[in-house]
Amino acid sequence: MGEHGTRRRVGIGVIGLGWMGRLHARSYRAVPERYPELRVDPRLVLAADAHAQNRDAAVDHLGFAAATADWRDVLTHPDVDVVSVCAPNDLHRELAIATVAAGKHVWIEKPMGVGVADSEAIARAATEAGVLTAVGFNYRHAPAVARARETVRSGRLGRVTSARVWLLADYAAAPDAPLTWRYQRARAGAGVVGDLLSHGADLLQYLLGRITEVTATTSTVIAERPVPTGAGIGHGGYEVGEELGVVENEDQVAVLARLDSGVVATLEASRVARGPQAEYVVEVYGTHGSVRWSFERLNELQVAGEDGGYRTVMVGPGDGEFARFQPGAGTSMGFDDLKAIEAGLFLRSVLTGEQLAPSVGDGWAAAAVGDAVVASAADGRWHPVPHVPGTTYDR
């Protein structure tokens, strides 16, 4: 990092330029405007991607100075200070450990690898290297979630008795959706458990504390999908042929969980739900009331008191980071804004030396929940979730 006028220059490298890698690039660019007090100058130095069209996009319209096919170039570049790892899950362990070994701070998307062993290895390596980290648990950054957390912790709900979290999507509901890496155990690990339920586990722990044990069931609804014949972005844009391949991981999951506080919770996730497209909801119930938040109504919080019935609270400048984006309640924030908050927390962590963003400890914690869920789905038993160090959800 260097000085640039009165601003601190931070060189950015991104590995993997799918939908999320591109969003990381845009989020870094948003930080100087949304977090002017940081006096930071994020420079998009180098992007790495195996596909030529993505490398061209990096330079032509994402704002990178250069692009490369070899991710190792990002780690050896002298001007790169921080690295975003946005590649498929099976590459996360190698990329993240190499990044921290190179002394670079790392922002990595969840899940951190194909299982809890990968996540633990990444977290331990980052801790040993003394670098700052961020993990892509963007939903906890919604101002309505911040308000829900304050409401829960203030005691206004009374004694919390139960909670529900569900994340229902339809991105894989079509049987002709391509057999991407997300459906292969060697590349993705679990399916919807890692992709969506990890967000639910993080939200639940962020609001209520540690999940200690789970019992679960899973199923695969669509057993075969067409093999893609070309590259795409995110969940779409792929060309497919007539060849079919086997879906190796789960499409949907249902979980019963116990928390350290004694609260009982249910978690559900599906990638094949016809109807919902991004119905991500968390509900917390107490003896004096409850709160309900839905990503589909990102800027609203439903609050119920002892008299029963919900009232809608529009979040505003006093909630979370809302004031950095909009002047008043009723003017909406969006999904990309949550990633800009994440980028701001990550760069603030790097500049101050204090872990403020969701950490690799949080990524490990969510993976520990996912691992227990997968084990329970296999044998039908309750499985303990071990406590892991370095989390931020409980601060």
RAUR-V976156 format. One record per pair of residues at least 12 apart in sequence whose ideal C-beta (glycine too) atoms are under 8 Angstrom apart, sorted by the first residue. I is the first residue (numbers start at 1). J is the second residue. Records with the same first field share a line. If there is no record, write none. Layout:
# RAUR-V976156
I = J / J
This chain:
# RAUR-V976156
1 = 81 / 350
4 = 41
5 = 41
6 = 39
7 = 32 / 39 / 40 / 41
8 = 38 / 39 / 40 / 41 / 351
9 = 40 / 41 / 43
10 = 40 / 41 / 42 / 43 / 81 / 82 / 347 / 350 / 351
11 = 43 / 45 / 77 / 79 / 80 / 81 / 82
12 = 25 / 28 / 42 / 43 / 44 / 45 / 80 / 81 / 82 / 83 / 84
13 = 45 / 46 / 47 / 48 / 74 / 75 / 77 / 80 / 82 / 83 / 84 / 104
14 = 44 / 46 / 47 / 48 / 58 / 64 / 74 / 83 / 84 / 86
15 = 47 / 48 / 49 / 71 / 74 / 83 / 84 / 85 / 86 / 87 / 95
16 = 48 / 49 / 84 / 85 / 86 / 87 / 88 / 91
17 = 47 / 48 / 49 / 51 / 54 / 55 / 57 / 58 / 62 / 86
18 = 54 / 86 / 233 / 234
19 = 233 / 234 / 235
20 = 86 / 109 / 136 / 234
21 = 47 / 49 / 54 / 84 / 86 / 87
22 = 57 / 62 / 233
23 = 336 / 339
24 = 84 / 86 / 107 / 339 / 343
25 = 44 / 47 / 58 / 62 / 63 / 64 / 84
26 = 62 / 336 / 339 / 340
27 = 336 / 339 / 340 / 342 / 343
28 = 42 / 44 / 343 / 347
29 = 42 / 44 / 63
30 = 340 / 343 / 344
31 = 340 / 343 / 344 / 347
34 = 321 / 324 / 325 / 340 / 341 / 344
35 = 324 / 344 / 347 / 348
38 = 344 / 347 / 348 / 351
40 = 347 / 351
42 = 347
43 = 65 / 79
44 = 62 / 63 / 64 / 65
45 = 64 / 65 / 66 / 77 / 79 / 80
46 = 64 / 65 / 66 / 67 / 68 / 73 / 74 / 77 / 79 / 80
47 = 59 / 62 / 64 / 66 / 67 / 68 / 74
48 = 67 / 68 / 69 / 70 / 71 / 73 / 74
49 = 67 / 69
50 = 69
51 = 231
52 = 69
53 = 231
54 = 67 / 231
55 = 67 / 68 / 69
71 = 87 / 95
72 = 98
75 = 98 / 99 / 102 / 104
76 = 102
80 = 104
81 = 104 / 105 / 350
82 = 104 / 105 / 106 / 107 / 346 / 347 / 350
83 = 99 / 104 / 105 / 106 / 107
84 = 106 / 107 / 108
85 = 99 / 106 / 107 / 108 / 109
86 = 109
88 = 181 / 187 / 188
89 = 111 / 113 / 114 / 118 / 181 / 187 / 188 / 189 / 194
90 = 113 / 114 / 181 / 186 / 187 / 188 / 189
92 = 108 / 109 / 111 / 112 / 113 / 114 / 118 / 122
93 = 112 / 113 / 114 / 118 / 121 / 122
96 = 108 / 112 / 122 / 125 / 126 / 360
97 = 121 / 122 / 125
100 = 125 / 126 / 128 / 129 / 131
101 = 125 / 129
103 = 129 / 131
104 = 131
105 = 131 / 132 / 133 / 346 / 349 / 350
106 = 126 / 131 / 133 / 134 / 360
107 = 133 / 134 / 135 / 136 / 342 / 343 / 346 / 357
108 = 122 / 133 / 134 / 135 / 136 / 360 / 363
109 = 135 / 136
110 = 135 / 136 / 137 / 194 / 198 / 199 / 202 / 363 / 366
111 = 189 / 190 / 194 / 195 / 198 / 363 / 366 / 367 / 370
112 = 135 / 360 / 363 / 364 / 367
113 = 189 / 367
114 = 185 / 186 / 187 / 188 / 189 / 194
115 = 189 / 190 / 367 / 370 / 371
116 = 364 / 367 / 368 / 370 / 371
118 = 189 / 367
119 = 360 / 363 / 364 / 366 / 367 / 368
120 = 364 / 367 / 388
122 = 360 / 363 / 364
123 = 359 / 360 / 361 / 363 / 364 / 388 / 389 / 390
126 = 360
127 = 360 / 389 / 390
132 = 346 / 349 / 350 / 353 / 355 / 357
133 = 346 / 349 / 355 / 357 / 359 / 360
134 = 342 / 345 / 346 / 349 / 357 / 358 / 359
135 = 357 / 358 / 359 / 360 / 362 / 363
136 = 339 / 342 / 358
137 = 198 / 199 / 202 / 203 / 206 / 358 / 362 / 363 / 366
138 = 335 / 338 / 339 / 341 / 342
139 = 199 / 202 / 203 / 280 / 295 / 338
140 = 202 / 203 / 206 / 358 / 393
141 = 320 / 321 / 338 / 341 / 342 / 345
142 = 293 / 295 / 298 / 320 / 333 / 338
143 = 299 / 315 / 319 / 320 / 321 / 322 / 333
144 = 293 / 298 / 299 / 300 / 301 / 315 / 319 / 320
145 = 203 / 206 / 207 / 282 / 293 / 320
146 = 319 / 320 / 321
147 = 301 / 313 / 315 / 319 / 320
148 = 207 / 282 / 284 / 291 / 293 / 301
149 = 206 / 207
151 = 291 / 301 / 303
152 = 207 / 208 / 284 / 286 / 291
156 = 288 / 289
157 = 284 / 285 / 286 / 287 / 288 / 289 / 290 / 291
158 = 286 / 287 / 288 / 289
159 = 286 / 287
160 = 208 / 261 / 263 / 284 / 285 / 286
161 = 263 / 264 / 285 / 286 / 287
162 = 263 / 264 / 265 / 285
163 = 204 / 207 / 208 / 263 / 264 / 265 / 266 / 282 / 283 / 284 / 285
164 = 265 / 266 / 267 / 281 / 282 / 283
165 = 200 / 203 / 204 / 265 / 266 / 267 / 268 / 281 / 282 / 283
166 = 200 / 266 / 267 / 268 / 269 / 279 / 280 / 281
167 = 196 / 197 / 199 / 200 / 268 / 269 / 270 / 279 / 280 / 281
168 = 268 / 269 / 270 / 273 / 275 / 276 / 279 / 280
169 = 196 / 270 / 271 / 273 / 276 / 277 / 278 / 279
170 = 271 / 272 / 273 / 274 / 275 / 276 / 277
171 = 235 / 271 / 277
172 = 222 / 235 / 251 / 271 / 272
173 = 271 / 272 / 273 / 274
175 = 222 / 225
176 = 225 / 226 / 240
177 = 222 / 225 / 235
178 = 225 / 226 / 227 / 228 / 232 / 238 / 240
179 = 224 / 225 / 226 / 227 / 228 / 244 / 245 / 247
180 = 228 / 232 / 235 / 238
182 = 195 / 235
183 = 225 / 245 / 247 / 248 / 249
184 = 248 / 249
185 = 248 / 249
188 = 249
189 = 249
190 = 249 / 250 / 370 / 373 / 374
191 = 220 / 247 / 249 / 250 / 251 / 271
192 = 249 / 250 / 251 / 252 / 253 / 269 / 270 / 271
193 = 218 / 249 / 250 / 253 / 269 / 370 / 373 / 374
194 = 367 / 370
195 = 269 / 271
196 = 269 / 270 / 271 / 280
197 = 253 / 255 / 267 / 269 / 369 / 370 / 373
198 = 366 / 367 / 369 / 370
199 = 280
200 = 267 / 268 / 269 / 280 / 282
201 = 267 / 365 / 366 / 369 / 370
202 = 358 / 362 / 365 / 366 / 393
203 = 282
204 = 257 / 259 / 265 / 267 / 282
205 = 365 / 366 / 391 / 393 / 394
206 = 393
207 = 282 / 284
208 = 259 / 261 / 263 / 265 / 284
209 = 259 / 260 / 261 / 263 / 393 / 394
210 = 259 / 260 / 365 / 385 / 387 / 394
211 = 257 / 258 / 259 / 260 / 265 / 369 / 385
212 = 258 / 259 / 260 / 384 / 385
213 = 257 / 258 / 372 / 382 / 383 / 384 / 385
214 = 255 / 256 / 257 / 258 / 369 / 372 / 373 / 376 / 382 / 383 / 385
215 = 255 / 256 / 376 / 380 / 381 / 382 / 383
216 = 253 / 254 / 255 / 256 / 372 / 373 / 374 / 376 / 377
217 = 253 / 254 / 376 / 377 / 380
218 = 250 / 252 / 253 / 254 / 373 / 374 / 377
219 = 250 / 251 / 252
220 = 247 / 249 / 250 / 251
221 = 251 / 252 / 272
222 = 247 / 251 / 272
223 = 246 / 247
224 = 244 / 245 / 246 / 247
225 = 244 / 245 / 247
226 = 240 / 241 / 242 / 243 / 244 / 245
227 = 240 / 241 / 243 / 244 / 245
228 = 240 / 241
229 = 241
250 = 377
251 = 270 / 271 / 272
252 = 268 / 269 / 270 / 271 / 272 / 273
253 = 267 / 268 / 269 / 270 / 373 / 377
254 = 266 / 267 / 268
255 = 267 / 268 / 373 / 376
257 = 369
278 = 295 / 296
279 = 294 / 295 / 296
280 = 294 / 295 / 296
281 = 293 / 294 / 295
288 = 305 / 306
289 = 303 / 304 / 305 / 306
290 = 303 / 304
291 = 303 / 304
292 = 304 / 310
298 = 332 / 333 / 334 / 335
299 = 314 / 315 / 329 / 330 / 332 / 333
300 = 312 / 313 / 314 / 315
301 = 313 / 315
314 = 329 / 330
315 = 329
316 = 328 / 329 / 330
317 = 329
320 = 341
321 = 341 / 344
324 = 341 / 344
325 = 337 / 340
342 = 357 / 358
345 = 357 / 358
355 = 390 / 392
356 = 392
357 = 392
358 = 392 / 393
359 = 390 / 391 / 392
360 = 390
361 = 388 / 389 / 390 / 391 / 392
362 = 390 / 391 / 392 / 393
364 = 388 / 390
365 = 388 / 391 / 393
368 = 385 / 386 / 388
369 = 385
372 = 384 / 385
